[in-house]
């Protein structure tokens, strides 16, 4: 089970722990600043030092990605939080709500299995991990798909580990419900996990794809009821692999979202699975073996998506999806890839993280090492990309990273996108997730 991301700048999609949604949002959204102006100034705030929590703003519903309280401002999901002490239990999921000036560090919420999870056979889960975000019931409030570890004796089909937390005017306030997956939509005895949101059948409602078993997918049509039941679910669909991966996107411009399905987690080949009236049933282009894949408009045509496949030896760029004509190789190692438009020109930049965190500018000729920006971590420790998203609403994506120094100390930092320089040299928002442990 893992956290992934998604989205689109139209009403059809609102998801993301993610990248493609930010790409589309940054490319399509209005730029409210001049070329030389940056986003509204922020004062770095340490959550741990905040005297009190700020109330979660009250919303009325919106089409903004990752907007759990529907106030029109993007919110942040933190799946990894510091612990009260080494080897303590995972505290849960952190939510930082957005405001008029970007993320409001004090407006935070801790989602824990003790308070929010649904029990299975009377037992609450110990695992509570954010997996996907999208508006599953179409009410204008983003919902959160969470993975859990329900009790299982190893015999027959395991229970469904996915639960849904529905957004509301006050954010993610209610109890989760277990996702309903009909027996007829399952296959084999694998865990039905790895959810990906998208409008795969083109009806305007958000659907879910999850792993079934034996290289098959389960397709659950939205909208979903507040009890976690999909509108419909068909028999499992043959797939090119066992690891559906978000974010979903309409690769071939036919009005149906598509997704990448990998052979398995880790290194391996992957393929684009194309949506249609019956859902994601057609396997498109097969991509070369790699350890991560990112989709973005890296090259000349801002309307066409390209694929970047990352390996330990180099980042191979394959353009012109869905045909996937090879256009170039970027000889810079990178283990995890993300894509977003940081400078607001409509083309995606490629984020490569591993031993270093680098951002490569998208150009009419594609991506090259020239123009690369190295992001300095905000603190000593291990730095990972949390997500990319336009949190300050300036039409440019921002980069969110977390640097951890052991289990009890970390720094979360937001680097705003810039027309010049791609990302700001200093974070606009900076805090420790230890604040989620205090009431």
Secondary structure, 3 states (H helix, E strand, C coil): CCCCCCCCCCCCCCCCCCCHHHHHHHHHCCCCCCCCCCCCCCCCCCHHHCCCCCCCCCCCCCCCCCCCCCCCCCCEEECCCCCCCCCCCCCCEEEEEEECCEEEEEEEEEECHHHHCCCECCECCCCEEEEEEECCCCCCCCEEEEEECCCCCCCCCCCCCEEEECCCCCCCCCCCEECECCHHHCCCCCCCCCCEEECCCCCCCCEEEEECCCCEEEEEECCCCCCCECCEECCCEECCCCEEEEEEECCCCCCCCEEEEECCCCCEEEEEEECCCCCCCEEEEEEEEECEEEEECCCCCCCCCEEEEECCCCEEEEECCCCCEEEEEECCCCCEEEEECCCCCCCCEEEEECCCEEEECEECCEECCCCCEECCCCCCCEEEEEEEECCCCCCCCEEEEEEECCCCCEEEEEECEECCCEECCCCCEEECHHHHHCC
